[in-house]
Amino acid sequence: MSGSGANLFVINPAGILLGPNARLDLSGSFVATTADRLGFGNEAWIDLLGDGFTTETVLPGS
């Protein structure tokens, strides 16, 4: 995607390893995380562990 300005997001709960000679040539942003779930607002979460993607609904204040 040369010259596209695309953003790159890497999510892996097991960890992220970049070698000593790794290079990223991006004009967009780069985000790497070892999160095990993603939250959307205060109500929905996507669990990244287990047997695939499961959506959990969480009530505010719980």
PEQUI-V860220 format. One record per run of one state. SS is the DSSP state (A for helix, B for strand, O for the rest). FROM is the first residue (numbers start at 1). LEN is the number of residues. If there is no record, write none. Layout:
<<SS,FROM,LEN> <SS,FROM,LEN>>
This chain:
<<O,1,7> <B,8,4> <O,12,18> <B,30,4> <O,34,3> <B,37,4> <O,41,3> <B,44,4> <O,48,6> <B,54,4> <O,58,5>>
